[in-house]
Amino acid sequence: MHHYIVCGPQGCGKGTQSKLLCDDYDLVHISVGDIFRWHIAHHTKLAARIQRITDEGMLVPDETVEEVVRRRLEEHDWNYGFVLDGFPRTLRQAEYLFENWNMDKVIYLDVPDDVVYERVMMRARTGEGSSFTKRADDNPEALEMRLKEYYQKTRPLLEMYRRKGILLSVDATRTIEVIYSEIRQRLGLPEPLRQPQG
């Protein structure tokens, strides 16, 4: 069974790489963003709280994220493992995760800030991605605040993963196919039965 974390700043391609891994190796994609978007689409009580926080460019509090992830992991609806996308984002979230689950590898998609700005602003302009993403990031000020908070809270996790010997840092400025090929090779995964789609 494979338990992976895919992490990195906004616009790094977490969702894309996570979905490729899940499609090719029958893993379950657990995306905190997707779960939050479901709540927003269904106008739940949690949605109002999430929306208010993300519109201000802030990260959702640890307790809220932990509760959402705990419920999702407890469903045990995977045979071969899962890929966590967007979790953990803080040391507290990581401690919770590692206390309860054995994680095999953390794939860090490394992208410089200028590329992040370019990708996210382009996504907002072209209307790609979800409305959740666009509302949070449709101006440089909100994105700058999110990146600052990301570096403050999430960068320390990379050192923790290094100490545990489970960190794979990948240059995510390249094409989707090249990045995915390197991830598969470094994870020691066999060739997928189907060829990855562009």
Residue frames as qw, qx, qy, qz and C-alpha x, y, z in Angstrom:
[[0.000, 0.888, 0.460, 0.000, 0.00, 0.00, 0.00],
 [0.444, 0.261, 0.013, 0.857, 1.31, 3.44, -0.94],
 [0.200, -0.877, -0.374, 0.224, 0.82, 6.56, 1.18],
 [0.501, 0.219, 0.129, 0.827, 2.14, 9.70, -0.51],
 [0.038, -0.829, -0.266, 0.489, 2.00, 13.43, 0.12],
 [0.486, 0.452, 0.304, 0.684, 2.26, 15.85, -2.83],
 [0.234, -0.846, -0.272, 0.395, 3.08, 19.40, -1.74],
 [0.440, 0.117, 0.241, 0.857, 4.39, 22.73, -3.00],
 [0.094, 0.352, 0.173, -0.915, 3.24, 26.33, -3.48],
 [0.568, 0.600, 0.409, -0.387, 0.12, 27.28, -5.41],
 [0.542, 0.758, -0.207, -0.299, 0.39, 26.75, -9.13],
 [0.208, -0.561, 0.789, 0.140, 3.02, 24.00, -8.77],
 [0.601, 0.195, -0.641, -0.436, 0.79, 21.28, -10.27],
 [0.287, -0.201, 0.833, -0.429, -0.07, 19.31, -7.11],
 [0.721, 0.247, 0.377, -0.526, -3.50, 18.33, -8.35],
 [0.690, 0.547, -0.368, -0.299, -2.28, 17.29, -11.80],
 [0.286, 0.446, -0.838, 0.131, 0.55, 15.08, -10.53],
 [0.417, -0.096, 0.743, -0.514, -1.62, 13.61, -7.76],
 [0.780, 0.327, 0.180, -0.502, -4.33, 12.62, -10.25],
 [0.602, 0.525, -0.579, -0.163, -1.81, 11.02, -12.62],
 [0.016, 0.323, -0.895, 0.307, -0.42, 8.87, -9.78],
 [0.545, 0.082, 0.612, -0.568, -3.92, 7.91, -8.67],
 [0.766, 0.433, -0.092, -0.466, -5.15, 7.05, -12.16],
 [0.556, 0.508, -0.654, -0.067, -2.12, 4.92, -13.01],
 [0.270, 0.211, -0.875, 0.343, -1.70, 3.06, -9.70],
 [0.529, -0.488, -0.637, -0.276, -5.30, 2.84, -8.44],
 [0.301, -0.165, -0.539, 0.769, -4.69, 5.19, -5.53],
 [0.088, -0.827, -0.554, -0.027, -7.29, 7.50, -3.96],
 [0.278, 0.405, -0.025, 0.871, -6.75, 11.24, -4.44],
 [0.352, -0.734, -0.518, 0.262, -7.50, 13.08, -1.20],
 [0.288, 0.385, 0.066, 0.875, -7.48, 16.80, -1.94],
 [0.141, -0.481, -0.540, 0.677, -8.31, 19.20, 0.88],
 [0.126, 0.244, -0.194, -0.942, -9.10, 21.84, -1.73],
 [0.335, -0.155, -0.758, -0.537, -11.56, 19.52, -3.50],
 [0.298, -0.455, -0.799, 0.256, -13.28, 18.70, -0.20],
 [0.054, -0.444, -0.270, 0.853, -13.58, 22.40, 0.63],
 [0.204, 0.109, -0.452, -0.861, -14.92, 23.12, -2.86],
 [0.301, -0.336, -0.866, -0.217, -17.58, 20.44, -2.37],
 [0.198, -0.534, -0.614, 0.546, -18.70, 22.17, 0.82],
 [0.039, 0.362, -0.060, -0.929, -18.81, 25.54, -0.96],
 [0.244, -0.055, -0.695, -0.674, -20.80, 24.10, -3.88],
 [0.403, -0.440, -0.795, -0.109, -23.30, 22.60, -1.42],
 [0.202, -0.645, 0.030, -0.737, -23.49, 25.75, 0.76],
 [0.708, -0.380, -0.558, 0.207, -22.67, 23.95, 4.01],
 [0.411, -0.909, -0.051, 0.043, -21.99, 25.75, 7.29],
 [0.713, -0.355, 0.266, 0.544, -18.32, 24.92, 6.93],
 [0.524, 0.506, 0.374, 0.574, -18.36, 26.55, 3.49],
 [0.056, -0.957, -0.152, -0.240, -19.20, 30.00, 4.85],
 [0.594, -0.738, 0.210, 0.242, -16.26, 29.82, 7.25],
 [0.724, -0.011, 0.424, 0.544, -13.86, 28.59, 4.55],
 [0.388, 0.719, 0.358, 0.453, -14.99, 31.22, 2.06],
 [0.218, -0.974, -0.029, -0.053, -14.50, 34.11, 4.47],
 [0.643, -0.588, 0.344, 0.351, -10.97, 32.97, 5.34],
 [0.666, 0.121, 0.496, 0.544, -9.81, 32.21, 1.81],
 [0.278, 0.856, 0.307, 0.309, -11.23, 35.43, 0.37],
 [0.280, -0.944, 0.165, 0.054, -8.93, 37.27, 2.77],
 [0.550, 0.651, -0.509, 0.124, -6.03, 35.26, 1.38],
 [0.371, -0.549, 0.666, -0.343, -5.51, 33.29, 4.61],
 [0.376, 0.105, -0.916, -0.087, -5.08, 29.55, 5.18],
 [0.726, -0.441, -0.307, -0.429, -7.90, 27.61, 6.81],
 [0.402, -0.649, 0.532, -0.366, -7.16, 26.91, 10.54],
 [0.138, 0.323, -0.935, 0.041, -5.45, 23.64, 11.51],
 [0.396, 0.081, 0.784, -0.471, -8.40, 22.30, 13.52],
 [0.674, 0.470, 0.112, -0.559, -10.78, 22.65, 10.58],
 [0.513, 0.539, -0.617, -0.257, -8.39, 21.02, 8.12],
 [0.039, -0.266, 0.938, -0.218, -7.55, 18.17, 10.51],
 [0.558, 0.201, 0.604, -0.532, -11.22, 17.40, 11.07],
 [0.691, 0.538, -0.136, -0.463, -11.92, 17.29, 7.33],
 [0.398, 0.506, -0.761, -0.077, -8.90, 15.05, 6.63],
 [0.251, -0.174, 0.880, -0.364, -9.58, 12.74, 9.58],
 [0.695, 0.305, 0.398, -0.515, -13.13, 12.11, 8.37],
 [0.663, 0.580, -0.340, -0.329, -11.89, 11.44, 4.84],
 [0.215, 0.466, -0.855, 0.075, -9.11, 9.04, 5.90],
 [0.414, -0.072, 0.786, -0.453, -11.48, 7.13, 8.16],
 [0.770, 0.339, -0.018, -0.541, -13.58, 6.16, 5.13],
 [0.478, -0.320, 0.803, 0.157, -10.88, 3.57, 4.22],
 [0.753, 0.535, 0.260, -0.281, -12.10, 3.43, 0.62],
 [0.375, 0.732, -0.536, -0.188, -8.76, 2.53, -0.96],
 [0.999, -0.029, 0.009, 0.026, -7.20, -0.82, -1.80],
 [0.807, 0.266, -0.079, 0.521, -3.71, 0.27, -2.80],
 [0.455, -0.285, -0.206, 0.818, -3.21, 3.55, -0.97],
 [0.103, 0.924, 0.368, -0.031, -3.81, 7.28, -1.27],
 [0.461, 0.268, 0.014, 0.846, -2.20, 10.56, -2.28],
 [0.201, -0.786, -0.406, 0.420, -2.67, 13.54, 0.04],
 [0.358, 0.458, 0.263, 0.770, -2.83, 16.82, -1.87],
 [0.149, -0.681, -0.047, -0.715, -2.77, 20.06, 0.15],
 [0.704, -0.631, 0.149, -0.289, -2.22, 18.42, 3.54],
 [0.376, -0.756, -0.373, 0.385, -0.41, 18.78, 5.86],
 [0.314, 0.805, 0.062, 0.499, 0.35, 22.51, 5.66],
 [0.233, -0.803, 0.344, -0.427, 1.63, 23.12, 9.19],
 [0.187, 0.350, -0.863, 0.312, 3.76, 21.29, 11.76],
 [0.502, -0.043, 0.600, -0.621, 0.70, 20.61, 13.87],
 [0.832, 0.312, -0.052, -0.456, -1.11, 19.01, 10.93],
 [0.568, 0.470, -0.675, 0.009, 2.00, 16.96, 10.11],
 [0.108, -0.291, 0.828, -0.467, 2.33, 15.73, 13.69],
 [0.711, 0.110, 0.372, -0.587, -1.32, 14.65, 13.64],
 [0.793, 0.429, -0.306, -0.306, -0.81, 12.81, 10.35],
 [0.455, 0.450, -0.751, 0.162, 2.37, 10.99, 11.34],
 [0.347, -0.233, 0.722, -0.551, 0.92, 9.98, 14.70],
 [0.732, 0.202, 0.424, -0.493, -1.91, 8.20, 12.91],
 [0.856, 0.504, 0.077, -0.083, -0.53, 7.11, 9.53],
 [0.629, -0.334, 0.458, 0.532, 2.70, 5.79, 8.03],
 [0.482, 0.831, -0.034, -0.277, 3.65, 7.94, 5.04],
 [0.892, 0.105, 0.243, 0.367, 6.00, 6.49, 2.41],
 [0.487, 0.087, 0.201, 0.845, 7.21, 9.56, 0.53],
 [0.089, 0.834, 0.264, -0.477, 6.62, 13.30, 0.27],
 [0.545, 0.376, 0.409, 0.628, 6.87, 14.72, -3.26],
 [0.106, -0.751, -0.154, 0.633, 7.75, 18.43, -3.11],
 [0.535, 0.625, 0.393, 0.411, 7.06, 20.25, -6.38],
 [0.405, -0.528, -0.029, 0.746, 9.58, 23.07, -6.32],
 [0.342, 0.708, 0.405, 0.467, 8.58, 26.23, -8.22],
 [0.318, -0.066, -0.183, 0.928, 10.09, 29.74, -7.82],
 [0.117, 0.580, 0.488, -0.642, 7.79, 32.61, -6.82],
 [0.202, 0.426, -0.301, -0.829, 7.87, 34.34, -10.21],
 [0.225, -0.031, -0.878, -0.422, 6.55, 31.18, -11.90],
 [0.036, -0.444, -0.826, 0.346, 3.86, 30.81, -9.21],
 [0.166, 0.552, 0.181, -0.797, 2.64, 34.37, -9.84],
 [0.225, 0.288, -0.593, -0.718, 2.67, 33.84, -13.59],
 [0.184, -0.154, -0.951, -0.194, 0.71, 30.58, -13.42],
 [0.027, -0.505, -0.748, 0.430, -1.86, 31.65, -10.85],
 [0.174, 0.531, 0.042, -0.828, -2.53, 35.04, -12.42],
 [0.231, 0.168, -0.719, -0.634, -2.88, 33.38, -15.83],
 [0.126, -0.303, -0.945, 0.017, -5.35, 30.88, -14.37],
 [0.066, 0.572, 0.506, -0.642, -7.39, 33.73, -12.88],
 [0.196, 0.457, -0.260, -0.827, -7.38, 35.65, -16.17],
 [0.294, 0.114, -0.794, -0.520, -8.32, 32.68, -18.35],
 [0.726, -0.188, 0.064, -0.658, -10.93, 31.35, -15.93],
 [0.693, 0.110, -0.712, 0.012, -9.26, 27.96, -15.51],
 [0.211, 0.031, -0.778, 0.591, -9.56, 26.21, -12.20],
 [0.222, -0.614, -0.755, 0.056, -12.39, 26.57, -9.72],
 [0.105, -0.832, -0.155, -0.522, -14.16, 29.71, -8.59],
 [0.728, -0.660, -0.081, 0.168, -12.78, 28.93, -5.12],
 [0.710, -0.100, 0.134, 0.684, -9.23, 29.33, -6.47],
 [0.280, 0.559, 0.263, 0.735, -10.02, 32.42, -8.51],
 [0.334, -0.872, -0.205, -0.293, -11.70, 34.29, -5.68],
 [0.728, -0.611, 0.016, 0.311, -8.80, 33.64, -3.35],
 [0.628, -0.273, 0.333, 0.649, -6.08, 34.46, -5.84],
 [0.478, 0.703, 0.424, 0.315, -7.45, 36.84, -8.41],
 [0.089, 0.967, -0.124, 0.205, -5.21, 39.67, -7.26],
 [0.610, 0.423, -0.509, 0.436, -1.46, 39.78, -6.56],
 [0.230, -0.554, 0.457, -0.657, -1.94, 41.07, -3.00],
 [0.871, -0.241, 0.184, -0.387, -3.99, 38.05, -1.90],
 [0.926, 0.250, -0.247, 0.137, -1.55, 35.69, -3.59],
 [0.313, 0.585, -0.503, 0.553, 1.41, 37.40, -1.94],
 [0.514, -0.478, 0.413, -0.580, -0.24, 37.00, 1.47],
 [0.975, -0.048, 0.049, -0.209, -0.94, 33.32, 0.84],
 [0.770, 0.424, -0.365, 0.305, 2.62, 32.68, -0.33],
 [0.003, 0.613, -0.515, 0.599, 4.06, 34.44, 2.70],
 [0.727, -0.337, 0.359, -0.478, 1.91, 32.35, 5.02],
 [0.966, 0.202, -0.156, -0.050, 2.76, 29.24, 3.02],
 [0.557, 0.512, -0.495, 0.427, 6.50, 29.78, 3.47],
 [0.265, -0.547, 0.500, -0.617, 6.15, 30.58, 7.16],
 [0.771, -0.208, 0.391, -0.457, 4.07, 27.53, 7.99],
 [0.962, 0.237, 0.053, -0.123, 4.89, 24.93, 5.35],
 [0.486, 0.690, -0.506, 0.180, 8.58, 25.34, 4.62],
 [0.329, -0.542, 0.692, -0.344, 9.52, 24.04, 8.13],
 [0.917, 0.038, 0.294, -0.268, 7.78, 20.79, 7.16],
 [0.748, 0.578, -0.327, 0.021, 10.36, 20.16, 4.45],
 [0.063, 0.610, -0.709, 0.347, 13.10, 19.95, 7.07],
 [0.681, -0.192, 0.565, -0.425, 11.00, 17.47, 9.05],
 [0.920, 0.343, 0.052, -0.182, 10.51, 15.32, 5.93],
 [0.483, 0.670, -0.540, 0.162, 14.25, 15.46, 5.21],
 [0.275, -0.493, 0.724, -0.397, 15.03, 14.25, 8.73],
 [0.810, 0.028, 0.474, -0.344, 12.60, 11.36, 8.25],
 [0.261, -0.291, 0.800, 0.456, 14.31, 10.53, 4.93],
 [0.436, 0.474, 0.765, -0.001, 11.08, 10.63, 2.93],
 [0.221, 0.805, 0.064, -0.547, 11.42, 13.91, 0.97],
 [0.585, 0.245, 0.535, 0.558, 11.66, 13.91, -2.84],
 [0.081, 0.734, 0.043, -0.673, 12.21, 17.41, -4.22],
 [0.565, 0.367, 0.619, 0.404, 11.30, 17.74, -7.90],
 [0.056, -0.258, 0.205, 0.943, 11.83, 20.66, -10.28],
 [0.337, 0.569, 0.737, -0.142, 8.23, 21.51, -11.23],
 [0.175, 0.673, -0.127, -0.708, 9.01, 24.20, -13.81],
 [0.039, -0.208, 0.834, 0.510, 9.18, 21.55, -16.56],
 [0.552, -0.061, -0.487, -0.674, 6.42, 19.84, -18.55],
 [0.789, -0.264, 0.239, -0.500, 3.81, 17.67, -16.84],
 [0.960, 0.182, -0.211, -0.043, 5.14, 14.53, -18.55],
 [0.504, 0.492, -0.538, 0.464, 8.79, 15.12, -17.57],
 [0.319, -0.472, 0.495, -0.656, 7.87, 15.86, -13.94],
 [0.889, -0.132, 0.132, -0.418, 5.63, 12.80, -13.72],
 [0.863, 0.318, -0.376, 0.115, 8.26, 10.55, -15.27],
 [0.249, 0.494, -0.610, 0.568, 10.82, 11.65, -12.68],
 [0.572, -0.360, 0.382, -0.630, 8.35, 11.16, -9.82],
 [0.966, 0.032, -0.078, -0.245, 7.54, 7.60, -10.96],
 [0.722, 0.402, -0.478, 0.298, 11.22, 6.70, -11.35],
 [0.067, 0.482, -0.578, 0.655, 12.23, 8.11, -7.98],
 [0.702, -0.258, 0.325, -0.579, 9.33, 6.35, -6.26],
 [0.138, -0.255, 0.952, 0.094, 10.38, 3.10, -7.93],
 [0.672, 0.330, 0.433, -0.501, 6.96, 2.60, -9.50],
 [0.522, 0.117, 0.748, 0.394, 6.54, 0.32, -12.53],
 [0.070, -0.006, -0.461, -0.885, 5.55, 1.65, -15.94],
 [0.527, 0.248, 0.428, -0.691, 1.79, 2.40, -15.92],
 [0.534, 0.293, 0.783, 0.125, -0.43, 0.21, -18.07],
 [0.389, 0.830, 0.365, 0.165, -1.60, 3.28, -19.97],
 [0.477, 0.242, -0.014, 0.845, 0.45, 6.19, -21.19],
 [0.121, -0.574, -0.422, 0.691, -0.04, 9.36, -19.12],
 [0.288, 0.784, 0.462, 0.299, -2.22, 11.99, -20.78],
 [0.424, 0.408, -0.018, 0.808, -0.67, 15.40, -21.48]]
